[in-house]
Amino acid sequence: MKKAALATKYNFHTRKSVTMTTSYRLLVGTTEKILRSSMKTVGISGGDKIIRNNKPAIASLTKEIIETKHEVKSIRSLLESRTSKFKGLTEYDQQFIKTFAREAAISFAEYFAKSTTGPTSKKTIVFLSPDGDLYREPKSQYRFRMETSSGRMKLVMALMASKKYVPTRTLIQLTDLSSVKSVQSAVQAVKRTALKKLKIPDFIDGWQDSGYRINPDVILKKG
């Protein structure tokens, strides 16, 4: 699978200055929340104690995240290197470190992207009809049709049902597409057509470890 658009999307050449005090306080809480969730996911007990014992390290890590380059790859690398040194974790907790780094890197990148675009950013509303029309207004100008029984139609419907990334293996089951390569091909085909017919770049957003989702700048509704 090609490295998806997420890393590029958050690789900012310019960014607004972050209000350090407010962002620092908010993001420390975000770091702790994702730590707890990730530990629970991989079955590590005593998460609250680990967080208490690492509060200075978590605060320092959050400060480094704010100061680092705001892209998924850079944040994830920082998270993996720092988390591996947390007190209370063992060499057997590598799966937790990877899970936490993946989820946290995406969450922080999205936070910084939102801060950069500001509240005035507009989302594009796109509609999907039961008979396979994918369109936005004016429909006469921006529209294309998919076969209702096709893998592409099922792919878009599966992604529309989730606001989070849907793993590629899950998409194989939901769409009847036969392989990872088939899912990749369907994603690329929908993206190309959406760019050509709807004038929407990166209609589907992907990340190599997490799967795919509808671009968060798009609101996809039933038409």
N, C-alpha and C positions, 0 to 999 in steps of 0.2 A: 504494500500500500504506500502510495506517495505521501510524503509529509504534507499534511493538510494545511489549509489556509490560516489556521488559528495562530501559529507562531508568527507568520508574516503579518497578520492583522494587527497583532499587538507589538510589533517591532517598530516603535515610534521613533521618528527622527527628531521630532519636537514634542514637548509636552508642557502642560501648564504646571506651574510650581505647586507642589502639594503643601497644604497647610499642615505642618509637621505635627503639631500638638494634637489636633483633631484626628487626623488620619492615623497617627501612631496609636492613639487610645482605641479607636475603632478596630484597627487591624490586629492588635494584640488579642482582642476578644475573638476575632475571626480565626486567628491561628489556634487558639485554645479549643474553639468549637470544632474545627476540622480535625484536630488531634484526637479529641474524644471520640468523634465519629469513626475515624480511621482505626483506632485501637479496638473499638467495639466490632467493626467489620471483620477484622482478622483474628478476633478472640483473645486480645491481650487484656488481662484483668488488672485492676488497680490503676486505671487511667487517671483518675483524679489525683492520686498520690504522685504519679509520675509528673503530672502537670505542676503540682505544688512544688515538687523538688527541682523543677526546671524553670521556674518563673523568670529568673534573671536571664537564662539562656533564651527563653521564648521572646522576652522583650527585646533582647539584643538581635535575635534573628529577624523579628518584625521590622526593626529599624533598618537592618541591612536590606530587607526586601523593598522598603520604601525608597532606599537610595540606589538600588540596583537598576539595571536596564529593564524596562517594563515589557518583557516578552516571556512567554511560557518557558522556553528552553533555559534561559538564564535563571529565572526564579526557581525552576525545578532543580537545577544543578546545585544551587545554593541550599535549598531545602534538604536535599539528600545528604549533602556533606555535613551540614550542621546537625540534622536530626540523628544521624548515626552516632553522635557523641552525647546524646541525652542520657542523663542518669536514670537508671532503672530499666533500660533496654538491654537486650543481649544480642549476641551474634545471630540468634535464631529469629530476630524480629525484623529481618530484612524485608519481608513481604509488607509489613506495616509501613516501613519507611518509604517503600515504593508507592504504596497506596496513598499515603498521606501526601507525598511530594506531588503525585499526579493531580489529586483533587485540589490541593491547596494552590498549586501553580496556576491552574485554570481559574479558580475563584479570584485569586489576586489579580491576574491579568484582566479579568472581566471588570473588576473593581476599578482598576486604573483606566481601562478603556472608557468606562462610564464617566469617570471624573474628567477625562480628556474631552469627550464629546459634549458633556454638559447637558442640562435639562432641555435645551432647545433642539436636540437631535430628534429627527422624525423617523418613524418606522413606516415601512411600506406594507400596506394591507393587500394580501393576495387571497383569492378565493379558490376553493377546490369543490367542484360540483360532483354529485353522485355519478354523473355520466362521463366523468373524466376530464372536464374542462378545468384547466388551471389558468387563472386570469386575474388581472387587476383593472381598475377603471382608468380610462374608458375601455370597456371590454372589446369594442370594435377594433382597437389598436393593439391591445396587449392580451394575447390569448393563445394557448395551444392545447391540443387534445391528446389524452393518453387513453389507450384501451383499458377499460375498467378491470379486466382480468389480468393485465400485464404486471410484470414484476416492478416496473417503474411506478405504476399507480399504487401498488401495495406498499412500495418503499416510501412514497410521499405520505401515504396515510399513516404508516407506522411512525414516521418522524413527527407528523402533526400531532399524534396522540401523546407525545412526550416533550417536555421542555428541556430535558437533559439529553446528554449523548446516549444514543442507543448502540450497544456493542455490535460489531459486525456479525458475530456468530448469532446473536439474537435476531438480527435483521434477516439472516438466511432462513431462520425458522418462520418468521412472520411473513416473508414475501415469497417463499418457495423458490427463491433464487438458489442456484445449485452450489455456489462456492463463494469464497471471499473475493475472488477475481470477478465473479458475476455481479456481486454487490458493488464493487468499485466501478465496474463498467456502467452499471445502471445509474450510479451517483453522477459520474462524469457526463453521461448522456443528458440527464435532467438539468445539470448545471449549464451545459452548453446551450440547450434549448431555452432555458429560462433567461440566459443572457441575450440570446438572439431575439426571442419573441416577447419577453417581458421587460427586457432592458434592466435585469437585476443581476449584478455580479455576485458570484459565490452564494447562490440560493441555498445550497446545502453546505454546511460547515463541518469539517472533519478534523479529528485528531488521532494520531496513530495508535494510542493506547486506549482511547475511550470510545471510538466509533464515530457516529454521525448524528447531526441534529439539523433542524431548519435554522438558517442564519438568524441570530437574535435580533437583527435589524429588520426582520420580516415578521409580520403577524399573519399567520396562515389560518383562515377560517373556512368553515363549510359554506359553500355557495348555493 
